Amino acid sequence: MLDAILSVLILGAMMSAIYALVAIGFTMIFGVGGVLNLAHGGLIMIGAYSFLVVTSSSVFGSITVPTALGFVIAIVVTALASYLLYGGLVRHIEDNIVITFLSTVMIALLLTELVHHQFGASPRTLLPIVDGSLNLEWAGTRINHMYILGFIVSWISIGLLWYYVSRTDEGRSILASSMSERGAQLTGVDLVSVKSRTWLIAGALAGIAGVFLGTLQTTSPSMWLNPLAIAFIIVVIGGIGSIKGSVVAAYFIGYLEQFTLEFLGTGYQGIFSLVVLVAVLLLRPEGLFGREFAHE
């Protein structure tokens, strides 16, 4: 029993850090622009398949790059895809919430069909950035080095984002815009630039998460559905627009899911997260760290 508990604590911390990346990008876009971006899941898939394309010899024959470089390329490609999605589509329709919501859904479905057509429906295996695993005899478990790397990279990314948002003028403009668009404009903030940077950052975080999720789980055209659902649950529980809330809720949901998998089995995965979501919506609909936004 003690070994199982220790395994939950360790693996839960690893997966929660990756979930936090997905949720933070999702909540930043909503916080700044009020856009519920369901194409965010598609960006996760782009990250995983970009990594697959540049590192796997089964895609372009002998043309491959080292996995570390492939990781960087995947992040850049996903960030640019997110940036172009905002500049090429969302920017022009974001005033209409319903049209924007439906458009992001259609983009996610379109990306799924394109990936399905190009790579097929069969799950693919990504090459790990680091091989091997760490044997924790005292905990009775082994941890894949990719889990450890994912934890480290996730927290470095969260730390850099916190520094950027709280310590730089450009970052503070993102925070100001999330609180009040009118107030930000009155202080000279360029909202289009702020929103573009927000989408770029969210895309980079999705790319990081996509590579780790694709390596630790599976890479397939439908791989984005579960992470997006988890991100939505995390964002609602933590408070839509709150980065701190997303981190706290990511760890709560991550540990809850790991506990369920360890002690109840895969058949119950997700059920308790939905129960918590319903409870939060009924008892505290603004979330744990929710706040009011004034965009007018």
VONUMAR-310797 format. One line per 8 residues: number of its first residue (from 1); their letters; for each residue x, y, z of N, C-alpha, C. Coordinates in nm, 2 decimals, padded with zeros to 4 digits. Layout:
REM VONUMAR-310797
NUM	A	X:Y:Z:X:Y:Z:X:Y:Z  ...
REM end
This chain:
REM VONUMAR-310797
1	MLDAILSV	00.08:-00.12:00.00:00.00:00.00:00.00:00.09:00.13:00.00  00.19:00.12:00.08:00.28:00.24:00.09:00.35:00.27:-00.04  00.39:00.16:-00.11:00.45:00.17:-00.24:00.36:00.23:-00.34  00.23:00.19:-00.34:00.13:00.25:-00.43:00.11:00.40:-00.40  00.10:00.44:-00.28:00.08:00.58:-00.24:00.20:00.66:-00.29  00.32:00.61:-00.27:00.44:00.68:-00.31:00.44:00.70:-00.46  00.40:00.59:-00.53:00.39:00.60:-00.68:00.29:00.70:-00.73  00.18:00.71:-00.66:00.08:00.81:-00.69:00.14:00.95:-00.67
9	LILGAMMS	00.21:00.97:-00.56:00.26:01.10:-00.53:00.37:01.15:-00.63  00.45:01.05:-00.67:00.56:01.09:-00.76:00.51:01.11:-00.90  00.43:01.01:-00.96:00.38:01.02:-01.09:00.28:01.13:-01.11  00.20:01.15:-01.00:00.10:01.25:-01.01:00.17:01.39:-01.02  00.28:01.41:-00.95:00.35:01.54:-00.96:00.40:01.56:-01.10  00.45:01.45:-01.17:00.51:01.46:-01.30:00.40:01.50:-01.40  00.29:01.42:-01.40:00.18:01.45:-01.50:00.11:01.58:-01.48  00.10:01.62:-01.35:00.03:01.74:-01.32:00.10:01.86:-01.38
17	AIYALVAI	00.23:01.86:-01.38:00.31:01.97:-01.43:00.29:01.98:-01.58  00.27:01.87:-01.65:00.24:01.88:-01.80:00.10:01.93:-01.82  00.00:01.88:-01.74:-00.13:01.93:-01.75:-00.14:02.08:-01.73  -00.06:02.13:-01.63:-00.06:02.27:-01.60:-00.02:02.36:-01.72  00.07:02.31:-01.81:00.11:02.38:-01.93:00.00:02.39:-02.02  -00.08:02.29:-02.04:-00.19:02.29:-02.13:-00.30:02.39:-02.08  -00.33:02.38:-01.95:-00.43:02.46:-01.89:-00.39:02.61:-01.89  -00.26:02.64:-01.86:-00.22:02.78:-01.86:-00.24:02.85:-01.99
25	GFTMIFGV	-00.20:02.78:-02.10:-00.21:02.84:-02.23:-00.36:02.86:-02.26  -00.44:02.77:-02.23:-00.59:02.77:-02.25:-00.65:02.89:-02.17  -00.61:02.91:-02.05:-00.67:03.01:-01.96:-00.61:03.15:-02.00  -00.49:03.16:-02.05:-00.43:03.29:-02.09:-00.51:03.35:-02.20  -00.54:03.26:-02.30:-00.61:03.31:-02.42:-00.75:03.36:-02.38  -00.82:03.29:-02.29:-00.95:03.33:-02.25:-00.94:03.46:-02.16  -00.84:03.46:-02.08:-00.82:03.58:-01.99:-00.80:03.71:-02.06  -00.72:03.70:-02.17:-00.68:03.82:-02.24:-00.79:03.86:-02.35
33	GGVLNLAH	-00.83:03.76:-02.42:-00.93:03.79:-02.53:-01.07:03.75:-02.51  -01.09:03.67:-02.41:-01.23:03.62:-02.39:-01.26:03.51:-02.49  -01.16:03.45:-02.55:-01.18:03.34:-02.65:-01.17:03.20:-02.59  -01.27:03.12:-02.60:-01.26:02.98:-02.55:-01.21:02.90:-02.67  -01.08:02.89:-02.67:-01.01:02.83:-02.79:-01.00:02.68:-02.79  -01.10:02.62:-02.85:-01.10:02.47:-02.86:-01.00:02.42:-02.96  -00.94:02.51:-03.04:-00.83:02.46:-03.13:-00.70:02.44:-03.05  -00.70:02.47:-02.92:-00.58:02.45:-02.84:-00.54:02.31:-02.83
41	GGLIMIGA	-00.64:02.22:-02.84:-00.61:02.07:-02.84:-00.54:02.04:-02.97  -00.59:02.10:-03.08:-00.52:02.08:-03.21:-00.38:02.12:-03.21  -00.35:02.23:-03.13:-00.21:02.27:-03.12:-00.12:02.17:-03.05  -00.18:02.10:-02.95:-00.11:02.00:-02.88:-00.07:01.89:-02.98  -00.16:01.85:-03.07:-00.14:01.75:-03.17:-00.03:01.80:-03.27  -00.03:01.92:-03.31:00.07:01.98:-03.40:00.21:01.96:-03.34  00.22:01.99:-03.21:00.35:01.98:-03.14:00.40:01.83:-03.15  00.31:01.74:-03.12:00.35:01.60:-03.12:00.39:01.55:-03.26
49	YSFLVVTS	00.31:01.59:-03.36:00.34:01.54:-03.50:00.45:01.61:-03.56  00.47:01.74:-03.52:00.59:01.81:-03.57:00.72:01.74:-03.52  00.72:01.70:-03.40:00.83:01.63:-03.34:00.85:01.49:-03.41  00.74:01.43:-03.44:00.74:01.30:-03.51:00.80:01.32:-03.65  00.76:01.42:-03.72:00.81:01.44:-03.86:00.96:01.46:-03.87  01.01:01.54:-03.78:01.15:01.58:-03.79:01.25:01.48:-03.72  01.20:01.39:-03.64:01.28:01.30:-03.57:01.27:01.15:-03.62  01.16:01.12:-03.69:01.14:00.98:-03.72:01.18:00.95:-03.87
57	SSVFGSIT	01.26:00.85:-03.89:01.31:00.82:-04.02:01.19:00.75:-04.11  01.09:00.71:-04.04:00.97:00.65:-04.11:00.89:00.75:-04.18  00.91:00.88:-04.16:00.83:00.98:-04.23:00.90:01.04:-04.35  01.02:01.08:-04.34:01.10:01.14:-04.45:01.23:01.06:-04.48  01.22:00.93:-04.45:01.34:00.85:-04.48:01.46:00.89:-04.40  01.57:00.92:-04.46:01.69:00.95:-04.39:01.70:01.09:-04.33  01.61:01.17:-04.36:01.61:01.31:-04.31:01.56:01.32:-04.17  01.65:01.32:-04.07:01.61:01.33:-03.93:01.70:01.43:-03.86
65	VPTALGFV	01.65:01.48:-03.74:01.73:01.56:-03.66:01.74:01.50:-03.52  01.83:01.54:-03.44:01.84:01.49:-03.30:01.71:01.53:-03.22  01.67:01.44:-03.13:01.55:01.46:-03.06:01.54:01.60:-02.98  01.66:01.64:-02.93:01.66:01.77:-02.86:01.63:01.88:-02.95  01.69:01.88:-03.07:01.66:01.98:-03.17:01.51:01.97:-03.22  01.47:01.84:-03.24:01.33:01.82:-03.28:01.23:01.88:-03.18  01.26:01.87:-03.05:01.18:01.93:-02.95:01.17:02.08:-02.97  01.28:02.15:-02.99:01.28:02.29:-03.01:01.20:02.33:-03.14
73	IAIVVTAL	01.22:02.25:-03.24:01.15:02.27:-03.37:01.00:02.26:-03.35  00.96:02.16:-03.27:00.81:02.13:-03.24:00.75:02.25:-03.17  00.83:02.31:-03.07:00.78:02.42:-03.00:00.76:02.54:-03.09  00.86:02.57:-03.17:00.85:02.68:-03.26:00.74:02.67:-03.36  00.72:02.55:-03.42:00.62:02.53:-03.52:00.48:02.55:-03.45  00.46:02.49:-03.33:00.33:02.51:-03.27:00.30:02.65:-03.23  00.41:02.72:-03.18:00.39:02.86:-03.14:00.35:02.95:-03.26  00.42:02.92:-03.38:00.38:03.00:-03.50:00.25:02.96:-03.55
81	ASYLLYGG	00.21:02.83:-03.54:00.07:02.79:-03.58:-00.03:02.87:-03.50  -00.01:02.88:-03.37:-00.10:02.95:-03.28:-00.11:03.10:-03.31  00.01:03.15:-03.34:00.02:03.30:-03.38:-00.06:03.32:-03.51  -00.04:03.24:-03.60:-00.11:03.25:-03.73:-00.26:03.23:-03.72  -00.30:03.14:-03.63:-00.44:03.11:-03.61:-00.51:03.24:-03.56  -00.44:03.31:-03.47:-00.50:03.43:-03.42:-00.50:03.54:-03.53  -00.38:03.56:-03.59:-00.37:03.67:-03.69:-00.45:03.65:-03.81  -00.46:03.52:-03.85:-00.53:03.49:-03.98:-00.68:03.47:-03.97
89	LVRHIEDN	-00.72:03.44:-03.85:-00.87:03.41:-03.83:-00.93:03.47:-03.71  -00.89:03.44:-03.59:-00.95:03.48:-03.47:-00.96:03.63:-03.46  -00.85:03.70:-03.49:-00.85:03.85:-03.48:-00.96:03.91:-03.55  -01.01:03.85:-03.66:-01.11:03.92:-03.74:-01.25:03.88:-03.70  -01.27:03.78:-03.61:-01.40:03.74:-03.57:-01.42:03.74:-03.42  -01.32:03.78:-03.34:-01.32:03.76:-03.20:-01.43:03.84:-03.13  -01.49:03.94:-03.20:-01.60:04.02:-03.14:-01.73:03.94:-03.13  -01.74:03.84:-03.21:-01.85:03.75:-03.21:-01.81:03.62:-03.14
97	IVITFLST	-01.86:03.60:-03.01:-01.81:03.49:-02.93:-01.85:03.36:-02.99  -01.98:03.35:-03.04:-02.03:03.22:-03.09:-01.95:03.18:-03.22  -01.93:03.28:-03.31:-01.86:03.24:-03.43:-01.72:03.20:-03.40  -01.66:03.27:-03.31:-01.52:03.24:-03.27:-01.51:03.10:-03.21  -01.60:03.07:-03.12:-01.61:02.93:-03.06:-01.62:02.83:-03.16  -01.72:02.84:-03.26:-01.74:02.74:-03.36:-01.63:02.73:-03.45  -01.56:02.84:-03.48:-01.45:02.84:-03.57:-01.33:02.76:-03.51  -01.30:02.78:-03.39:-01.19:02.71:-03.32:-01.23:02.56:-03.32
105	VMIALLLT	-01.35:02.52:-03.30:-01.39:02.38:-03.31:-01.36:02.33:-03.45  -01.40:02.40:-03.55:-01.38:02.36:-03.69:-01.24:02.34:-03.72  -01.15:02.44:-03.67:-01.01:02.43:-03.69:-00.95:02.30:-03.63  -01.00:02.27:-03.51:-00.95:02.15:-03.44:-00.99:02.02:-03.52  -01.11:02.02:-03.57:-01.16:01.91:-03.65:-01.09:01.90:-03.78  -01.06:02.01:-03.84:-00.99:02.01:-03.97:-00.85:01.96:-03.95  -00.78:02.00:-03.85:-00.64:01.95:-03.82:-00.65:01.80:-03.80  -00.75:01.75:-03.73:-00.76:01.61:-03.70:-00.77:01.53:-03.83
113	ELVHHQFG	-00.86:01.58:-03.92:-00.87:01.52:-04.05:-00.75:01.52:-04.14  -00.68:01.63:-04.13:-00.55:01.65:-04.21:-00.45:01.55:-04.16  -00.43:01.54:-04.03:-00.34:01.45:-03.97:-00.38:01.30:-04.00  -00.51:01.27:-03.99:-00.56:01.14:-04.02:-00.53:01.10:-04.16  -00.54:01.20:-04.25:-00.52:01.17:-04.40:-00.37:01.15:-04.42  -00.28:01.23:-04.36:-00.14:01.22:-04.38:-00.07:01.10:-04.31  -00.11:01.08:-04.19:-00.04:00.98:-04.11:-00.12:00.86:-04.07  -00.25:00.86:-04.10:-00.34:00.74:-04.07:-00.39:00.75:-03.93
121	ASPRTLLP	-00.47:00.66:-03.89:-00.54:00.66:-03.76:-00.46:00.58:-03.66  -00.36:00.50:-03.70:-00.29:00.42:-03.61:-00.20:00.51:-03.52  -00.19:00.47:-03.39:-00.10:00.55:-03.30:00.04:00.54:-03.34  00.11:00.64:-03.32:00.26:00.65:-03.35:00.34:00.65:-03.22  00.46:00.61:-03.23:00.55:00.61:-03.11:00.65:00.72:-03.14  00.67:00.81:-03.04:00.77:00.92:-03.05:00.90:00.87:-02.99  01.01:00.91:-03.05:01.14:00.88:-02.99:01.15:00.97:-02.86  01.20:00.91:-02.75:01.22:00.98:-02.63:01.33:01.08:-02.64
129	IVDGSLNL	01.32:01.20:-02.58:01.43:01.29:-02.58:01.54:01.24:-02.50  01.51:01.17:-02.39:01.61:01.10:-02.30:01.56:00.96:-02.28  01.65:00.86:-02.29:01.61:00.72:-02.27:01.62:00.68:-02.13  01.57:00.56:-02.10:01.59:00.50:-01.98:01.49:00.54:-01.87  01.51:00.48:-01.75:01.42:00.51:-01.64:01.50:00.51:-01.51  01.44:00.57:-01.41:01.51:00.58:-01.28:01.44:00.48:-01.19  01.51:00.39:-01.13:01.46:00.29:-01.04:01.46:00.34:-00.89  01.34:00.36:-00.84:01.32:00.41:-00.70:01.29:00.29:-00.62
137	EWAGTRIN	01.39:00.22:-00.57:01.36:00.10:-00.49:01.28:00.13:-00.36  01.31:00.25:-00.30:01.25:00.28:-00.17:01.10:00.31:-00.19  01.06:00.34:-00.32:00.92:00.37:-00.35:00.85:00.26:-00.42  00.93:00.16:-00.46:00.88:00.04:-00.53:00.83:00.07:-00.67  00.89:00.17:-00.74:00.85:00.20:-00.87:00.97:00.25:-00.96  00.95:00.25:-01.08:01.04:00.30:-01.18:00.98:00.42:-01.25  01.06:00.53:-01.27:01.01:00.65:-01.34:01.08:00.67:-01.47  01.01:00.67:-01.58:01.07:00.70:-01.71:01.13:00.84:-01.70
145	HMYILGFI	01.25:00.85:-01.76:01.33:00.97:-01.76:01.25:01.09:-01.83  01.16:01.05:-01.92:01.08:01.15:-01.98:00.98:01.22:-01.89  00.93:01.14:-01.79:00.85:01.20:-01.68:00.93:01.31:-01.61  01.05:01.27:-01.57:01.13:01.37:-01.50:01.17:01.49:-01.58  01.20:01.47:-01.71:01.23:01.58:-01.79:01.11:01.67:-01.81  00.99:01.60:-01.83:00.87:01.68:-01.85:00.84:01.77:-01.73  00.86:01.71:-01.61:00.84:01.79:-01.48:00.94:01.91:-01.48  01.06:01.89:-01.51:01.16:02.00:-01.50:01.13:02.10:-01.61
153	VSWISIGL	01.11:02.06:-01.73:01.08:02.16:-01.84:00.95:02.24:-01.81  00.85:02.17:-01.76:00.72:02.23:-01.73:00.74:02.34:-01.63  00.82:02.31:-01.52:00.83:02.41:-01.42:00.93:02.52:-01.46  01.03:02.49:-01.54:01.11:02.60:-01.60:01.02:02.69:-01.68  00.93:02.64:-01.76:00.85:02.72:-01.85:00.75:02.80:-01.76  00.69:02.74:-01.66:00.60:02.82:-01.57:00.68:02.93:-01.50  00.80:02.90:-01.46:00.88:03.00:-01.39:00.92:03.12:-01.48  00.95:03.09:-01.61:00.99:03.19:-01.70:00.86:03.27:-01.74
161	LWYYVSRT	00.75:03.21:-01.75:00.62:03.28:-01.78:00.59:03.37:-01.66  00.60:03.32:-01.54:00.58:03.41:-01.42:00.67:03.53:-01.42  00.79:03.51:-01.45:00.89:03.62:-01.45:00.85:03.72:-01.56  00.81:03.67:-01.68:00.78:03.75:-01.79:00.65:03.84:-01.76  00.55:03.77:-01.70:00.43:03.84:-01.68:00.44:03.94:-01.56  00.52:03.91:-01.46:00.53:03.99:-01.34:00.64:04.09:-01.34  00.75:04.07:-01.42:00.87:04.15:-01.41:00.90:04.23:-01.54  00.83:04.21:-01.64:00.86:04.28:-01.77:00.74:04.37:-01.81
169	DEGRSILA	00.77:04.48:-01.88:00.66:04.57:-01.92:00.57:04.50:-02.02  00.63:04.42:-02.11:00.54:04.35:-02.21:00.45:04.25:-02.14  00.51:04.18:-02.04:00.43:04.08:-01.97:00.33:04.15:-01.88  00.36:04.26:-01.82:00.26:04.33:-01.74:00.14:04.38:-01.83  00.17:04.41:-01.96:00.06:04.45:-02.05:-00.04:04.34:-02.07  00.01:04.21:-02.07:-00.08:04.10:-02.08:-00.17:04.09:-01.96  -00.10:04.10:-01.84:-00.18:04.10:-01.72:-00.28:04.21:-01.71  -00.24:04.33:-01.75:-00.34:04.44:-01.75:-00.45:04.42:-01.85
177	SSMSERGA	-00.43:04.37:-01.96:-00.53:04.34:-02.06:-00.63:04.24:-02.01  -00.58:04.14:-01.94:-00.67:04.04:-01.88:-00.76:04.09:-01.78  -00.72:04.20:-01.71:-00.81:04.26:-01.61:-00.91:04.36:-01.67  -00.87:04.44:-01.77:-00.96:04.53:-01.83:-00.90:04.58:-01.96  -00.97:04.55:-02.07:-00.92:04.59:-02.20:-00.92:04.74:-02.21  -01.03:04.80:-02.17:-01.04:04.95:-02.18:-00.93:05.02:-02.09  -00.91:04.97:-01.97:-00.81:05.02:-01.89:-00.67:05.01:-01.95  -00.64:04.89:-02.01:-00.51:04.87:-02.08:-00.50:04.97:-02.19
185	QLTGVDLV	-00.60:04.99:-02.27:-00.59:05.08:-02.39:-00.57:05.22:-02.34  -00.63:05.26:-02.23:-00.61:05.40:-02.18:-00.46:05.42:-02.13  -00.39:05.32:-02.10:-00.25:05.33:-02.06:-00.16:05.31:-02.18  -00.21:05.30:-02.30:-00.13:05.29:-02.42:-00.10:05.15:-02.47  -00.16:05.05:-02.42:-00.13:04.91:-02.45:-00.19:04.88:-02.59  -00.11:04.82:-02.68:-00.16:04.78:-02.81:-00.22:04.64:-02.79  -00.36:04.63:-02.79:-00.43:04.51:-02.76:-00.40:04.40:-02.87  -00.39:04.44:-02.99:-00.36:04.34:-03.10:-00.22:04.27:-03.07
193	SVKSRTWL	-00.12:04.35:-03.04:00.01:04.30:-03.01:00.01:04.21:-02.89  -00.07:04.25:-02.78:-00.08:04.17:-02.66:-00.14:04.04:-02.69  -00.25:04.04:-02.76:-00.32:03.92:-02.79:-00.24:03.82:-02.88  -00.16:03.88:-02.97:-00.08:03.80:-03.06:00.03:03.73:-02.98  00.09:03.81:-02.88:00.19:03.75:-02.80:00.14:03.64:-02.71  00.02:03.66:-02.66:-00.05:03.57:-02.58:-00.07:03.44:-02.65  -00.12:03.44:-02.77:-00.14:03.32:-02.85:-00.01:03.26:-02.89  00.10:03.33:-02.91:00.23:03.28:-02.94:00.28:03.20:-02.82
201	IAGALAGI	00.26:03.26:-02.70:00.31:03.19:-02.57:00.23:03.06:-02.55  00.09:03.08:-02.56:00.01:02.96:-02.54:00.04:02.85:-02.64  00.07:02.88:-02.76:00.11:02.78:-02.86:00.24:02.71:-02.82  00.34:02.79:-02.77:00.47:02.73:-02.73:00.44:02.63:-02.61  00.36:02.67:-02.52:00.33:02.58:-02.41:00.26:02.45:-02.45  00.17:02.47:-02.55:00.10:02.35:-02.61:00.19:02.26:-02.68  00.29:02.32:-02.75:00.39:02.24:-02.82:00.48:02.16:-02.72  00.52:02.22:-02.61:00.59:02.15:-02.51:00.51:02.03:-02.46
209	AGVFLGTL	00.38:02.06:-02.42:00.30:01.96:-02.37:00.27:01.85:-02.47  00.26:01.89:-02.60:00.23:01.79:-02.70:00.34:01.68:-02.72  00.46:01.73:-02.71:00.57:01.63:-02.73:00.58:01.54:-02.61  00.56:01.59:-02.49:00.56:01.50:-02.37:00.44:01.40:-02.36  00.32:01.46:-02.39:00.21:01.37:-02.39:00.21:01.27:-02.50  00.27:01.31:-02.62:00.28:01.21:-02.73:00.38:01.11:-02.70  00.48:01.14:-02.62:00.59:01.04:-02.59:00.54:00.95:-02.48  00.48:01.00:-02.37:00.44:00.93:-02.26:00.31:00.85:-02.28
217	QTTSPSMW	00.23:00.90:-02.36:00.10:00.83:-02.39:00.10:00.78:-02.53  00.01:00.84:-02.62:00.01:00.80:-02.76:00.00:00.92:-02.85  00.05:00.91:-02.97:00.04:01.01:-03.07:-00.05:00.96:-03.18  -00.17:01.02:-03.18:-00.27:00.98:-03.28:-00.36:01.11:-03.31  -00.44:01.10:-03.42:-00.52:01.21:-03.46:-00.62:01.25:-03.35  -00.65:01.16:-03.26:-00.75:01.20:-03.15:-00.68:01.22:-03.02  -00.55:01.24:-03.02:-00.47:01.25:-02.89:-00.51:01.38:-02.82  -00.56:01.48:-02.88:-00.59:01.61:-02.82:-00.72:01.61:-02.74
225	LNPLAIAF	-00.81:01.52:-02.76:-00.94:01.52:-02.69:-00.93:01.52:-02.54  -00.86:01.42:-02.49:-00.85:01.40:-02.34:-00.77:01.52:-02.28  -00.65:01.56:-02.33:-00.59:01.68:-02.27:-00.67:01.80:-02.27  -00.75:01.83:-02.38:-00.83:01.95:-02.39:-00.94:01.94:-02.28  -01.00:01.82:-02.27:-01.11:01.80:-02.17:-01.05:01.83:-02.03  -00.93:01.77:-02.00:-00.87:01.79:-01.87:-00.84:01.94:-01.85  -00.78:02.00:-01.95:-00.75:02.15:-01.94:-00.88:02.23:-01.91  -00.99:02.20:-01.97:-01.11:02.27:-01.95:-01.16:02.25:-01.80
233	IIVVIGGI	-01.15:02.13:-01.75:-01.19:02.10:-01.61:-01.09:02.18:-01.52  -00.96:02.18:-01.55:-00.87:02.24:-01.46:-00.89:02.39:-01.46  -00.92:02.45:-01.58:-00.94:02.60:-01.59:-01.06:02.64:-01.51  -01.17:02.56:-01.53:-01.29:02.60:-01.46:-01.28:02.58:-01.30  -01.21:02.48:-01.26:-01.19:02.46:-01.12:-01.09:02.57:-01.06  -00.99:02.60:-01.13:-00.89:02.70:-01.09:-00.94:02.84:-01.10  -01.03:02.86:-01.19:-01.08:03.00:-01.21:-01.04:03.04:-01.35  -01.13:03.07:-01.44:-01.10:03.10:-01.58:-01.02:03.23:-01.58
241	GSIKGSVV	-00.90:03.23:-01.64:-00.82:03.35:-01.65:-00.71:03.36:-01.54  -00.71:03.26:-01.45:-00.61:03.26:-01.34:-00.50:03.16:-01.36  -00.38:03.21:-01.38:-00.26:03.12:-01.40:-00.24:03.04:-01.27  -00.24:03.11:-01.16:-00.22:03.04:-01.03:-00.32:02.93:-01.01  -00.45:02.97:-01.04:-00.56:02.87:-01.03:-00.54:02.75:-01.11  -00.48:02.77:-01.24:-00.46:02.66:-01.33:-00.35:02.56:-01.27  -00.25:02.62:-01.21:-00.14:02.53:-01.16:-00.20:02.45:-01.04  -00.27:02.52:-00.95:-00.32:02.45:-00.83:-00.42:02.34:-00.87
249	AAYFIGYL	-00.51:02.38:-00.96:-00.61:02.28:-01.01:-00.55:02.17:-01.09  -00.44:02.20:-01.16:-00.37:02.09:-01.24:-00.32:01.98:-01.15  -00.26:02.03:-01.04:-00.21:01.93:-00.94:-00.32:01.85:-00.87  -00.43:01.92:-00.84:-00.54:01.85:-00.78:-00.60:01.74:-00.87  -00.62:01.78:-01.00:-00.68:01.68:-01.09:-00.57:01.58:-01.13  -00.45:01.62:-01.14:-00.34:01.52:-01.17:-00.33:01.41:-01.07  -00.33:01.45:-00.94:-00.32:01.35:-00.83:-00.45:01.27:-00.83  -00.57:01.33:-00.85:-00.69:01.26:-00.85:-00.70:01.15:-00.95
257	EQFTLEFL	-00.65:01.19:-01.07:-00.65:01.09:-01.18:-00.55:00.98:-01.15  -00.43:01.01:-01.10:-00.33:00.91:-01.07:-00.38:00.82:-00.96  -00.45:00.87:-00.86:-00.50:00.79:-00.76:-00.61:00.69:-00.81  -00.69:00.74:-00.90:-00.80:00.66:-00.96:-00.74:00.55:-01.04  -00.63:00.58:-01.12:-00.57:00.48:-01.20:-00.50:00.37:-01.12  -00.44:00.41:-01.01:-00.36:00.32:-00.92:-00.45:00.23:-00.84  -00.56:00.28:-00.79:-00.64:00.20:-00.70:-00.78:00.16:-00.75  -00.83:00.22:-00.86:-00.96:00.18:-00.91:-00.95:00.13:-01.05
265	GTGYQGIF	-00.85:00.16:-01.13:-00.84:00.11:-01.27:-00.88:00.22:-01.37  -00.84:00.19:-01.49:-00.87:00.29:-01.60:-01.02:00.31:-01.63  -01.10:00.22:-01.59:-01.24:00.24:-01.62:-01.31:00.35:-01.54  -01.24:00.39:-01.44:-01.29:00.51:-01.36:-01.22:00.64:-01.38  -01.13:00.63:-01.48:-01.05:00.76:-01.50:-01.14:00.87:-01.55  -01.13:00.98:-01.49:-01.21:01.10:-01.54:-01.34:01.12:-01.47  -01.39:01.01:-01.41:-01.52:01.02:-01.35:-01.52:01.12:-01.23  -01.42:01.10:-01.14:-01.41:01.19:-01.02:-01.38:01.33:-01.06
273	SLVVLVAV	-01.30:01.35:-01.17:-01.28:01.49:-01.21:-01.40:01.56:-01.25  -01.49:01.49:-01.32:-01.62:01.54:-01.36:-01.71:01.57:-01.24  -01.70:01.49:-01.14:-01.78:01.51:-01.02:-01.73:01.64:-00.95  -01.60:01.65:-00.94:-01.54:01.78:-00.88:-01.58:01.90:-00.96  -01.58:01.88:-01.09:-01.62:02.00:-01.18:-01.76:02.04:-01.15  -01.85:01.94:-01.15:-01.99:01.98:-01.12:-02.01:02.04:-00.98  -01.93:01.99:-00.88:-01.94:02.05:-00.75:-01.89:02.19:-00.75  -01.78:02.22:-00.82:-01.73:02.36:-00.83:-01.83:02.45:-00.90
281	LLLRPEGL	-01.89:02.40:-01.01:-01.99:02.48:-01.08:-02.11:02.52:-00.99  -02.15:02.43:-00.91:-02.26:02.45:-00.82:-02.23:02.54:-00.70  -02.11:02.51:-00.64:-02.08:02.58:-00.51:-01.99:02.71:-00.53  -01.91:02.70:-00.63:-01.82:02.82:-00.65:-01.79:02.84:-00.80  -01.89:02.88:-00.87:-01.88:02.89:-01.02:-01.77:02.97:-01.07  -01.71:03.07:-00.99:-01.60:03.15:-01.04:-01.47:03.07:-01.03  -01.47:02.95:-00.96:-01.35:02.88:-00.95:-01.27:02.92:-00.82  -01.16:02.84:-00.79:-01.09:02.87:-00.67:-01.02:03.00:-00.67
289	FGREFAHE	-00.97:03.05:-00.78:-00.90:03.18:-00.79:-00.96:03.26:-00.89  -01.09:03.25:-00.92:-01.15:03.32:-01.03:-01.16:03.47:-01.00  -01.17:03.55:-01.10:-01.19:03.69:-01.08:-01.28:03.75:-01.19  -01.33:03.86:-01.17:-01.42:03.93:-01.27:-01.33:04.00:-01.37  -01.38:04.00:-01.50:-01.31:04.06:-01.60:-01.40:04.17:-01.66  -01.34:04.29:-01.69:-01.41:04.40:-01.75:-01.35:04.43:-01.88  -01.41:04.39:-01.99:-01.36:04.40:-02.12:-01.42:04.52:-02.19  -01.52:04.58:-02.14:-01.59:04.69:-02.21:-01.54:04.82:-02.16
REM end
